[in-house]
């Protein structure tokens, strides 16, 4: 029960009362908890990449084993100010837990941060995995980056990558 207490408290913070028997609610929980984990909340569940993005069998078991507590938002856990802010940020940036947006955000973030892909490779792989319209992918990736700002190393890698594009653009401009 200990691992699920903080998760219940997070959903209680935003007033989300999930129905564990509904696929969309379980998807929302899985993706939101994955994002919270990547943001450092560390609820204690291990995620792997599945068809619908990051998924934790441990979390699924906890949800079913504590279904009544989850659905009724029963938790004795009190969130810290930092934990509340993280949950509210996920809630706001995902358009109040919109499933497709959460799926895109969590999948991209998992590829980028947990599977150590470059931002570019994570985006390319995400597009192969998710048949969503380009605009939804762009919004999801942008929101994921707002949740998980790049490290200094990642910024330097992006600058090097973009420099090649800028140099090619400058070269093209000279010949127009």
C-alpha positions in Angstrom: 0.0 0.0 0.0 2.9 2.3 0.7 3.9 2.8 -3.0 0.3 3.6 -4.0 -0.3 6.1 -1.2 1.6 9.0 -2.9 0.0 8.3 -6.2 -3.4 8.4 -4.7 -2.5 11.7 -3.0 -1.3 13.1 -6.3 -4.7 12.3 -8.0 -6.6 13.6 -4.9 -4.7 16.9 -5.3 -6.3 17.4 -8.8 -9.6 15.7 -8.0 -9.2 12.8 -10.5 -11.2 9.9 -9.3 -10.2 7.0 -11.6 -12.3 4.0 -12.4 -9.7 1.2 -12.5 -11.9 -1.0 -14.7 -11.8 1.6 -17.5 -8.8 1.4 -19.9 -8.6 5.1 -20.4 -8.3 5.8 -16.7 -5.6 3.2 -16.3 -3.7 4.6 -19.3 -3.9 8.1 -17.7 -2.6 6.8 -14.4 0.3 4.9 -16.0 1.4 7.8 -18.1 1.0 10.5 -15.4 2.9 8.3 -12.9 5.7 7.7 -15.4 6.0 11.5 -16.0 6.0 12.1 -12.2 8.7 9.5 -11.9 10.8 11.1 -14.6 10.4 14.4 -12.7 11.8 12.9 -9.6 8.8 11.9 -7.6 9.9 8.3 -7.4 6.8 6.4 -6.4 8.7 3.2 -6.7 7.4 1.5 -9.9 9.5 0.2 -12.7 8.4 1.2 -16.3 9.2 -0.5 -19.6 8.2 0.5 -23.1 5.1 -1.2 -24.4 2.7 -0.7 -27.4 0.9 2.3 -25.7 4.1 3.8 -24.3 5.6 3.4 -20.8 3.9 0.8 -18.7 4.5 -0.6 -15.2 3.1 -4.1 -14.4 3.9 -3.3 -10.7 1.7 -0.2 -10.9 -1.1 -2.1 -12.6 -1.0 -4.7 -9.8 -1.0 -2.0 -7.2 -4.1 -0.3 -8.8 -6.1 -3.6 -8.8 -4.9 -4.7 -5.4 -5.9 -1.3 -3.9 -8.8 -0.5 -6.2 -11.2 0.8 -3.6 -8.6 3.2 -2.1 -7.5 4.4 -5.5 -11.1 5.0 -6.8 -12.1 6.7 -3.5 -8.9 8.7 -3.3 -8.2 7.3 0.2 -4.7 8.1 1.2 -3.0 9.2 4.5 -0.1 10.6 2.5 0.5 14.3 2.5 2.3 15.8 -0.5 5.1 18.3 -0.1 4.7 21.6 -1.9 7.2 20.4 -4.5 5.2 17.2 -5.1 1.9 19.1 -5.4 3.6 21.5 -7.9 4.8 18.6 -10.0 1.4 17.0 -10.1 -0.3 20.3 -11.0 2.3 20.8 -13.8 1.6 17.4 -15.3 -2.2 18.1 -15.0 -2.0 21.5 -16.6 0.5 20.6 -19.4 -1.5 17.5 -20.3 -4.7 19.5 -20.8 -6.2 18.0 -17.6 -4.9 14.4 -18.2 -6.0 14.1 -21.9 -5.0 10.5 -22.7 -3.5 10.9 -26.1 -1.4 13.9 -25.0 -0.2 12.1 -21.9 0.7 9.0 -24.0 2.8 11.2 -26.4 4.4 13.1 -23.5 5.2 10.0 -21.5 6.5 8.0 -24.5 8.8 10.8 -25.7 10.0 11.5 -22.2 10.7 7.8 -21.5 12.6 7.5 -24.8 14.6 10.6 -24.1 15.4 10.3 -20.4 15.2 6.6 -19.6 16.3 5.0 -22.8 18.9 7.8 -23.3 18.0 8.7 -26.8 18.9 12.1 -28.1 15.9 14.5 -28.3 16.0 14.0 -32.1 16.2 10.2 -32.1 13.4 10.1 -29.5 11.2 12.2 -31.7 11.9 10.0 -34.8 11.2 6.9 -32.8 8.1 8.4 -31.3 6.7 9.1 -34.7 7.3 5.5 -35.7 5.5 4.2 -32.6 2.6 6.6 -32.5 0.3 7.2 -35.5 -1.0 10.5 -34.2 -1.2 13.7 -36.3 2.0 15.7 -36.6 0.4 18.6 -34.6 -0.4 16.3 -31.7 3.1 15.0 -31.7 4.6 18.5 -31.7 2.4 19.7 -28.9 3.1 16.5 -26.8 6.9 16.8 -27.3 6.9 20.5 -26.5 4.9 19.9 -23.3 7.2 17.0 -22.3 10.2 19.3 -22.7 8.4 21.8 -20.4 8.1 19.1 -17.7 11.7 17.9 -18.2 14.0 20.7 -19.2 17.2 19.5 -21.0 20.4 19.2 -19.1 23.5 21.3 -20.0 24.9 18.3 -21.9 21.7 17.9 -23.9 21.7 21.6 -24.7 25.2 21.4 -26.1 24.3 18.4 -28.2 21.3 20.2 -29.6 23.4 23.3 -30.4 25.9 21.1 -32.3 23.1 19.4 -34.2 21.4 22.7 -35.1 24.7 24.3 -36.1 24.9 21.9 -39.1 21.3 22.9 -40.1 22.1 26.6 -39.7 25.3 26.3 -41.7 23.4 24.6 -44.5 20.8 27.3 -44.4 23.4 30.1 -44.6 25.0 28.4 -47.6 21.6 28.1 -49.4 20.9 31.8 -48.6 24.2 32.8 -50.3 23.1 31.2 -53.6 19.7 32.7 -53.8 
